[in-house]
Amino acid sequence: MNTPIIRTNERVAEVGWFVDLCNGDTQYLGELDNDRRSNFEHCAAIIKKADEAGFDSILLPSAYTVGLDPLFFAAGIAKELKQIQPIVAVRMGEIHPPMLGRILAGIDHELEGRLIINIISSDLPGYSTDNVYRYRKSGEIIDILKKGWNTDVIDHKGENYTFKLPSDPVKPYQQNGGPLLYFGGMSEPARELAAEKADVFLLWPETEAQMAETMSDMSERAARFGRKLDFGLRIHMIVRETEEEAKAYARKLISKLDEDEGLALRSRGQDSFSYGVYRQDLLRKNADLEGFIEPLVWSGIGKAWSGCGSALCGSAEQILGKLDRYMDMGMRSFIFSGFPLIEECEYVSKLILPHLPQAKLPVLQGRTPSYVPETPLTFAELR
């Protein structure tokens, strides 16, 4: 196994949290929690809690479920945030690319340059396309967005879109390359697209050996394009003062879970049958009797959660040691979550956050905002 190519040997990372916009926040996995429904008030409380606690970023997911749209929510909450960077999931093809660029620009100005974009390439709701074509179309949309950010004219002639438009309406606050692009996907076309166009390749939890193999592969692919990738890890957290307390809470979390209901919940997502989800399911099936795929990595979350299916489960000291190992592998971004989101944010912010060396990833990459227009564009002007 090759050693992953990494940007820096320092143990430093951007540390993020997660706001569930899709009605998944709950006290017990598999149970709809009416006190934690994804209305604006509850989701605003989650993101403000993470902002106050000092998390660097927060992921806003996208799904066709009852809840909130990530672009809508990001625009509505932007002016209430102090320093946190929203990572907004954007499904390619949902919105005509120039208009998508205009919306993203408005949100980035509202955030004063703190917008990060998570590129999503799964099928649109109710519509199925060829996997290879879908990623090819996503790449074309990314090209259009980047032309708008970096050139005076969006002059594009491609497989799906052809137009020549002025780029002024889509200029973001960040004028040194535009917002960072996060991207995740384990299939061959997903890996190739990420290697060519993404800034951060986002992984779901697997064994250290599996993740190192993926990181090495992605680094080699990116090098063929003359590029380097940073790596991020999306993972749940169950952290307590002792390992016994953490494991007891993990058992409590799934104590009311019905297997059939869990399957129904897992199947809600547009990407619930992706290759990445298949790998998560396979890991869970091969876990030990307690559900651990390796020490400290508990796969029970995946019984009711499509996608990121495992949590770090242990004492603060154990989990900090594991995070050190991940940073030594080359991880430069973590996106944590826990159930329920506000309560577990408290545990992570007290037991983990003060001991992690933090730095916002755009700063690590030398991509701090550099553009302040004479008349700032606001999202209100775009509505």
C-alpha positions as CSV (number, residue, x, y, z in Angstrom):
1,M,0.0,0.0,0.0
2,N,1.4,3.4,-1.0
3,T,1.6,6.3,1.5
4,P,-0.9,9.0,0.7
5,I,0.5,12.2,-0.8
6,I,-0.4,15.0,1.6
7,R,0.0,18.8,1.5
8,T,1.6,19.2,4.9
9,N,3.1,17.1,7.7
10,E,1.5,19.2,10.4
11,R,-1.3,17.9,12.6
12,V,-3.8,20.6,11.8
13,A,-7.3,20.4,10.4
14,E,-10.5,22.3,9.7
15,V,-13.1,20.9,12.2
16,G,-16.8,21.0,11.2
17,W,-20.2,20.0,12.4
18,F,-23.4,19.0,10.7
19,V,-26.9,20.4,10.6
20,D,-29.7,18.0,9.5
21,L,-32.0,19.7,7.1
22,C,-33.7,16.4,6.2
23,N,-35.6,15.4,9.4
24,G,-33.0,13.0,10.6
25,D,-32.1,14.6,14.0
26,T,-33.3,12.3,16.8
27,Q,-32.7,11.0,20.3
28,Y,-33.1,7.4,19.1
29,L,-32.1,6.1,15.7
30,G,-35.0,5.0,13.5
31,E,-37.5,7.1,15.5
32,L,-39.0,10.3,14.1
33,D,-38.4,12.9,16.8
34,N,-41.1,15.6,16.7
35,D,-39.1,17.8,19.0
36,R,-36.2,17.9,16.5
37,R,-38.0,18.3,13.2
38,S,-36.0,20.1,10.5
39,N,-37.8,23.5,10.7
40,F,-35.9,26.7,10.4
41,E,-35.9,27.3,14.1
42,H,-34.3,24.0,15.1
43,C,-31.7,24.0,12.3
44,A,-30.8,27.6,13.1
45,A,-30.3,26.6,16.8
46,I,-27.9,23.8,15.6
47,I,-25.7,26.0,13.4
48,K,-25.6,28.8,15.9
49,K,-24.5,26.4,18.6
50,A,-21.7,25.1,16.4
51,D,-20.7,28.7,15.5
52,E,-20.5,29.7,19.1
53,A,-18.6,26.6,20.1
54,G,-15.9,27.4,17.6
55,F,-16.4,24.8,14.9
56,D,-14.7,26.0,11.6
57,S,-17.4,24.7,9.2
58,I,-20.8,23.0,9.1
59,L,-22.3,20.8,6.4
60,L,-25.7,21.5,5.0
61,P,-27.0,18.4,3.2
62,S,-29.4,18.1,0.3
63,A,-32.2,15.5,-0.1
64,Y,-35.7,15.3,-1.5
65,T,-37.3,14.9,1.9
66,V,-39.5,16.9,4.2
67,G,-37.2,19.6,5.6
68,L,-35.2,22.5,4.3
69,D,-33.3,23.2,1.1
70,P,-29.6,23.9,1.8
71,L,-29.4,27.0,-0.5
72,F,-32.6,28.5,1.1
73,F,-31.3,27.8,4.6
74,A,-27.8,29.2,3.9
75,A,-29.2,32.4,2.5
76,G,-31.6,32.8,5.4
77,I,-29.1,32.2,8.2
78,A,-26.0,33.8,6.7
79,K,-26.2,37.2,8.5
80,E,-26.8,35.6,11.9
81,L,-23.4,33.7,11.8
82,K,-20.2,35.0,13.2
83,Q,-17.3,32.9,11.9
84,I,-18.5,29.5,10.8
85,Q,-18.2,28.4,7.1
86,P,-21.3,26.7,5.7
87,I,-20.5,23.8,3.4
88,V,-23.6,23.9,1.2
89,A,-24.5,20.7,-0.7
90,V,-25.5,21.5,-4.3
91,R,-26.9,18.8,-6.6
92,M,-25.6,19.4,-10.1
93,G,-28.3,19.9,-12.7
94,E,-31.1,21.1,-10.3
95,I,-30.6,24.7,-11.3
96,H,-29.5,26.2,-14.6
97,P,-25.8,26.8,-14.1
98,P,-25.6,30.6,-14.6
99,M,-28.5,31.1,-12.2
100,L,-26.9,28.7,-9.8
101,G,-23.8,30.7,-10.0
102,R,-25.8,33.9,-9.3
103,I,-27.4,32.3,-6.2
104,L,-24.0,31.1,-4.9
105,A,-22.5,34.5,-5.4
106,G,-25.2,36.1,-3.4
107,I,-24.8,33.7,-0.5
108,D,-21.0,34.1,-0.5
109,H,-21.3,37.9,-0.3
110,E,-23.8,37.5,2.6
111,L,-21.2,35.3,4.3
112,E,-18.3,37.7,3.5
113,G,-16.4,34.9,1.7
114,R,-17.1,32.0,4.0
115,L,-19.1,29.8,1.5
116,I,-17.8,26.3,0.7
117,I,-19.6,24.1,-1.8
118,N,-20.2,20.3,-1.6
119,I,-20.7,19.0,-5.1
120,I,-23.4,16.3,-5.3
121,S,-23.8,14.2,-8.4
122,S,-26.5,11.7,-7.5
123,D,-29.7,11.4,-9.6
124,L,-32.3,14.1,-9.5
125,P,-35.5,13.0,-7.6
126,G,-37.6,10.8,-9.8
127,Y,-35.1,10.8,-12.6
128,S,-32.4,8.2,-13.4
129,T,-29.5,8.7,-15.7
130,D,-26.4,6.8,-16.7
131,N,-23.6,7.0,-14.0
132,V,-20.9,8.0,-16.5
133,Y,-23.0,10.7,-18.2
134,R,-24.2,12.1,-14.8
135,Y,-20.6,12.8,-13.7
136,R,-19.7,14.1,-17.1
137,K,-22.5,16.6,-16.8
138,S,-21.5,17.5,-13.2
139,G,-18.0,18.3,-14.6
140,E,-19.4,20.6,-17.2
141,I,-21.4,22.5,-14.6
142,I,-18.3,22.9,-12.4
143,D,-16.5,24.3,-15.5
144,I,-19.2,26.8,-16.0
145,L,-19.1,27.9,-12.4
146,K,-15.4,28.3,-12.5
147,K,-15.5,30.3,-15.7
148,G,-17.9,32.7,-14.0
149,W,-15.6,33.0,-11.0
150,N,-12.4,33.5,-12.9
151,T,-13.1,35.1,-16.3
152,D,-14.9,38.1,-17.6
153,V,-17.2,36.2,-19.9
154,I,-18.8,32.7,-19.4
155,D,-18.1,31.5,-22.9
156,H,-19.1,27.8,-22.9
157,K,-20.0,25.3,-25.6
158,G,-20.5,21.8,-24.2
159,E,-22.5,18.6,-24.3
160,N,-25.4,20.0,-22.3
161,Y,-25.0,23.8,-22.3
162,T,-24.0,26.4,-24.8
163,F,-24.0,30.1,-24.0
164,K,-22.0,33.3,-23.9
165,L,-22.9,35.5,-20.9
166,P,-21.2,38.2,-18.8
167,S,-19.8,36.9,-15.6
168,D,-20.5,40.0,-13.4
169,P,-23.8,38.5,-12.0
170,V,-22.0,35.4,-10.7
171,K,-18.9,36.9,-9.1
172,P,-18.5,35.7,-5.5
173,Y,-16.9,37.5,-2.6
174,Q,-14.0,35.1,-2.9
175,Q,-12.1,36.3,-6.0
176,N,-9.0,34.1,-5.7
177,G,-10.4,31.0,-7.3
178,G,-13.9,31.1,-5.9
179,P,-15.3,28.9,-3.1
180,L,-13.6,25.6,-2.2
181,L,-15.2,22.5,-3.8
182,Y,-15.8,19.5,-1.6
183,F,-16.6,16.3,-3.5
184,G,-17.2,12.7,-2.5
185,G,-17.8,9.5,-4.4
186,M,-16.2,6.1,-4.7
187,S,-17.1,5.0,-8.2
188,E,-14.6,5.3,-11.1
189,P,-16.2,8.3,-12.8
190,A,-16.6,10.0,-9.4
191,R,-12.9,9.6,-8.5
192,E,-11.8,10.9,-11.9
193,L,-14.0,14.0,-11.7
194,A,-12.8,14.7,-8.1
195,A,-9.2,14.3,-9.1
196,E,-9.6,16.8,-12.0
197,K,-11.8,19.5,-10.4
198,A,-12.3,19.2,-6.6
199,D,-10.3,20.9,-3.9
200,V,-11.2,18.5,-1.1
201,F,-12.0,14.8,-1.5
202,L,-14.5,13.8,1.3
203,L,-14.4,10.2,2.6
204,W,-16.9,8.3,4.7
205,P,-15.4,6.2,7.5
206,E,-13.8,2.9,6.6
207,T,-10.8,1.1,8.1
208,E,-7.6,3.0,8.2
209,A,-6.1,0.7,5.5
210,Q,-9.0,1.2,3.2
211,M,-9.0,5.0,3.6
212,A,-5.2,5.2,3.1
213,E,-5.6,3.2,-0.1
214,T,-8.3,5.5,-1.4
215,M,-6.2,8.6,-0.5
216,S,-3.2,7.2,-2.3
217,D,-5.2,6.4,-5.3
218,M,-6.8,9.9,-5.4
219,S,-3.5,11.7,-4.9
220,E,-2.0,9.8,-7.8
221,R,-5.0,10.6,-10.0
222,A,-4.8,14.3,-9.1
223,A,-1.1,14.3,-9.9
224,R,-1.9,13.2,-13.4
225,F,-3.9,16.4,-13.8
226,G,-1.0,18.4,-12.2
227,R,-3.0,19.0,-9.1
228,K,-3.1,18.2,-5.4
229,L,-6.1,17.3,-3.3
230,D,-6.8,17.8,0.4
231,F,-8.8,15.1,2.2
232,G,-11.7,15.3,4.5
233,L,-13.6,12.8,6.7
234,R,-17.3,12.8,7.4
235,I,-17.9,10.8,10.5
236,H,-20.3,10.7,13.5
237,M,-19.1,11.0,17.1
238,I,-20.0,9.4,20.4
239,V,-17.5,10.7,22.9
240,R,-17.7,10.5,26.7
241,E,-15.3,10.7,29.6
242,T,-14.8,6.9,29.5
243,E,-15.1,4.2,26.8
244,E,-17.7,2.4,28.8
245,E,-20.0,5.5,28.9
246,A,-19.6,5.9,25.1
247,K,-20.5,2.3,24.3
248,A,-23.5,2.5,26.7
249,Y,-24.7,5.5,24.8
250,A,-24.2,3.8,21.5
251,R,-26.4,0.9,22.7
252,K,-29.0,3.3,23.9
253,L,-29.0,5.1,20.5
254,I,-30.2,2.0,18.7
255,S,-32.3,0.5,21.5
256,K,-35.6,1.4,19.8
257,L,-34.5,0.7,16.2
258,D,-36.7,-1.6,14.1
259,E,-34.7,-3.2,11.3
260,D,-37.4,-2.7,8.7
261,E,-37.9,0.9,9.7
262,G,-34.1,1.4,9.5
263,L,-34.0,0.0,6.0
264,A,-36.8,2.4,5.0
265,L,-34.9,5.3,6.4
266,R,-31.7,4.3,4.7
267,S,-33.5,4.1,1.4
268,R,-34.8,7.7,1.4
269,G,-31.6,9.2,0.0
270,Q,-31.0,9.7,-3.7
271,D,-27.6,8.1,-3.2
272,S,-28.8,5.2,-1.0
273,F,-27.8,2.6,-3.7
274,S,-24.4,4.2,-4.6
275,Y,-21.1,2.3,-4.6
276,G,-20.0,4.3,-1.5
277,V,-23.2,3.3,0.4
278,Y,-22.6,-0.4,-0.7
279,R,-19.1,-0.2,0.8
280,Q,-20.5,1.2,4.1
281,D,-23.1,-1.6,4.2
282,L,-20.4,-4.3,3.6
283,L,-18.3,-2.9,6.4
284,R,-21.2,-3.1,8.8
285,K,-22.0,-6.7,7.8
286,N,-18.4,-7.7,8.5
287,A,-18.1,-5.8,11.8
288,D,-17.5,-7.6,15.2
289,L,-20.3,-8.5,17.6
290,E,-20.5,-5.0,19.0
291,G,-20.6,-3.5,15.5
292,F,-17.0,-2.2,15.4
293,I,-15.3,-2.3,12.0
294,E,-12.0,-1.6,13.8
295,P,-11.1,-0.3,17.2
296,L,-13.2,2.9,18.1
297,V,-15.1,2.9,14.7
298,W,-18.7,1.7,15.4
299,S,-20.9,1.0,12.5
300,G,-24.3,0.9,14.2
301,I,-25.2,4.4,12.8
302,G,-25.5,2.8,9.4
303,K,-28.5,0.7,10.5
304,A,-30.7,3.8,10.0
305,W,-28.5,6.2,8.2
306,S,-27.6,6.1,4.5
307,G,-24.2,7.2,3.6
308,C,-21.8,8.0,6.4
309,G,-22.5,4.8,8.5
310,S,-20.0,4.8,11.4
311,A,-19.1,6.8,14.5
312,L,-16.0,7.3,16.5
313,C,-17.0,5.8,19.8
314,G,-14.8,6.0,22.9
315,S,-13.3,8.2,25.5
316,A,-12.0,11.7,24.7
317,E,-8.4,10.5,25.0
318,Q,-9.0,7.5,22.7
319,I,-10.8,9.6,20.0
320,L,-8.1,12.3,20.1
321,G,-5.5,9.6,19.5
322,K,-7.5,8.3,16.5
323,L,-7.9,11.8,15.1
324,D,-4.1,12.2,15.4
325,R,-3.7,9.1,13.3
326,Y,-6.1,10.4,10.7
327,M,-4.3,13.7,10.5
328,D,-1.0,11.8,10.1
329,M,-2.6,10.0,7.2
330,G,-3.3,13.4,5.5
331,M,-6.8,14.3,6.7
332,R,-7.2,18.1,6.7
333,S,-10.9,18.4,7.3
334,F,-13.3,16.7,9.7
335,I,-17.1,16.9,9.6
336,F,-18.5,15.5,12.8
337,S,-22.1,14.9,13.9
338,G,-23.9,13.1,16.7
339,F,-27.4,12.3,17.9
340,P,-29.1,14.5,19.0
341,L,-27.1,17.2,17.2
342,I,-27.2,20.0,19.8
343,E,-26.5,17.8,22.8
344,E,-23.7,15.9,21.1
345,C,-22.2,19.2,19.9
346,E,-21.8,20.0,23.5
347,Y,-19.9,16.9,24.2
348,V,-17.6,17.3,21.2
349,S,-17.0,21.0,21.8
350,K,-16.0,20.3,25.5
351,L,-14.1,17.1,25.2
352,I,-12.5,17.2,21.7
353,L,-12.5,20.7,20.2
354,P,-10.2,22.4,22.7
355,H,-7.5,19.8,22.0
356,L,-7.5,19.7,18.2
357,P,-5.2,22.0,16.2
358,Q,-7.7,24.0,14.1
359,A,-7.2,26.0,10.9
360,K,-9.8,26.9,8.3
361,L,-8.9,25.0,5.1
362,P,-9.1,28.0,2.8
363,V,-6.5,29.7,4.9
364,L,-4.3,26.5,4.8
365,Q,-4.6,26.6,1.0
366,G,-3.9,30.4,0.8
367,R,-7.4,31.1,-0.4
368,T,-8.6,33.7,2.1
369,P,-11.2,36.1,0.7
370,S,-9.5,38.9,-1.3
371,Y,-12.3,40.8,-2.9
372,V,-14.5,43.4,-1.4
373,P,-16.7,45.1,-4.0
374,E,-17.5,48.8,-3.9
375,T,-21.2,47.9,-3.8
376,P,-21.5,44.5,-2.2
377,L,-23.9,42.1,-3.8
378,T,-26.5,40.7,-1.3
379,F,-28.8,37.8,-1.5
380,A,-31.7,40.1,-0.8
381,E,-31.0,41.8,-4.2
382,L,-31.3,38.5,-6.0
383,R,-34.7,37.4,-4.7
